[in-house]
Every structure is written in structure tokens, then in C-alpha cells.
Amino acid sequence: VGNDVRNEQYREMFANAVRPLTGMDAKQLDVEGRRMKLTQDVQLECQRLDVEISVAEKEEKLVKQQALSDVRAELFRIRKNYQKKGC
């Protein structure tokens, strides 16, 4: 087993061990760990963007073909902002 796989397995085992305390899975724990380095304002912005992305993704699934390009453009804008903030 390579180093990256071993590190990934370790992170997953750690996340499972602390899950009763944190209530977060491995992916959520990684996101929170990354965001700890950000300022409080940016962290709040990231949380807001998380909600916006999920709403836009749901809208993308429900919208008719005519408006699909508009919804996808908005989703792209939100995701770009998400990446820019370092979320």
C-alpha cells in the first residue's frame, strides 16, 4: 500500500473514531480542517456558499431545458467563488 492510500485510510479511521464527538464523516472533517486556516468571515461565507451550491444543484435537476443554461451559469459562478475563497 502506497503512502497516499495509507494516509487516506488513517484519516478515515480517525474520522470514524471521532465521529461520535464531532458528528462528521471523513469528508466533512477534511473540509473543516481546511477551513480552520481561514478567517471567521471567510468561513461564514463558505458555509453560505455550501448552501447556495446545494440549492443550485437541486434547481439544476428540476429546471426545464430552456432555463438549464442559466442555472448552470449561476452554479458555475457560485462554485468559482467557492474555489476563490479557498473553501
C-alpha positions as CSV (number, residue, x, y, z in Angstrom):
1,V,0.0,0.0,0.0
2,G,1.4,3.4,-1.0
3,N,1.8,6.4,1.2
4,D,-1.3,8.3,-0.1
5,V,-3.5,5.3,0.4
6,R,-2.1,4.7,3.9
7,N,-2.7,8.4,4.8
8,E,-6.2,8.3,3.4
9,Q,-7.0,5.1,5.4
10,Y,-5.6,6.8,8.5
11,R,-7.7,9.9,8.0
12,E,-10.9,7.7,7.5
13,M,-10.1,5.7,10.7
14,F,-9.5,8.9,12.6
15,A,-12.7,10.4,11.3
16,N,-14.7,7.2,12.3
17,A,-13.1,7.3,15.8
18,V,-14.1,10.9,16.5
19,R,-17.4,10.7,14.7
20,P,-19.4,10.3,18.0
21,L,-17.8,13.5,19.2
22,T,-17.9,15.6,16.0
23,G,-20.8,14.1,14.1
24,M,-18.8,14.5,10.9
25,D,-17.6,11.9,8.4
26,A,-14.1,11.9,6.9
27,K,-15.1,14.3,4.0
28,Q,-16.7,16.8,6.4
29,L,-13.8,16.6,8.8
30,D,-11.3,17.4,5.9
31,V,-13.4,20.4,4.9
32,E,-13.5,21.7,8.5
33,G,-9.8,21.1,8.8
34,R,-9.1,23.1,5.7
35,R,-11.3,25.9,6.7
36,M,-9.7,26.3,10.2
37,K,-6.9,28.3,8.4
38,L,-9.4,30.8,7.0
39,T,-10.7,33.9,8.8
40,Q,-14.1,33.8,10.5
41,D,-15.7,36.0,7.8
42,V,-14.5,33.7,5.0
43,Q,-15.6,30.6,7.0
44,L,-19.1,32.1,7.2
45,E,-19.0,32.9,3.5
46,C,-18.0,29.3,2.8
47,Q,-20.9,28.0,4.8
48,R,-23.3,30.3,2.9
49,L,-21.8,29.1,-0.4
50,D,-22.3,25.4,0.7
51,V,-26.0,26.1,1.0
52,E,-26.1,28.0,-2.3
53,I,-24.4,25.2,-4.1
54,S,-26.7,22.6,-2.9
55,V,-29.8,24.7,-3.7
56,A,-28.4,25.4,-7.2
57,E,-27.6,21.7,-7.8
58,K,-31.2,20.8,-6.8
59,E,-32.6,23.6,-9.1
60,E,-30.4,22.3,-11.9
61,K,-32.0,18.8,-11.7
62,L,-35.6,20.3,-11.7
63,V,-35.3,23.0,-14.3
64,K,-36.5,22.6,-17.9
65,Q,-34.1,22.5,-20.8
66,Q,-34.7,26.2,-21.7
67,A,-33.5,27.6,-18.5
68,L,-30.8,25.0,-17.9
69,S,-28.0,27.1,-19.2
70,D,-28.9,30.0,-16.9
71,V,-29.0,27.7,-13.9
72,R,-25.7,26.1,-14.9
73,A,-24.1,29.5,-15.3
74,E,-25.2,30.5,-11.8
75,L,-24.0,27.3,-10.4
76,F,-20.6,27.8,-12.1
77,R,-20.4,31.3,-10.7
78,I,-21.1,30.1,-7.1
79,R,-18.6,27.2,-7.4
80,K,-15.9,29.6,-8.8
81,N,-16.5,31.9,-5.8
82,Y,-16.2,28.9,-3.5
83,Q,-12.9,27.9,-5.0
84,K,-11.6,31.5,-4.9
85,K,-12.4,31.7,-1.2
86,G,-10.5,28.5,-0.6
87,C,-13.5,26.7,0.9
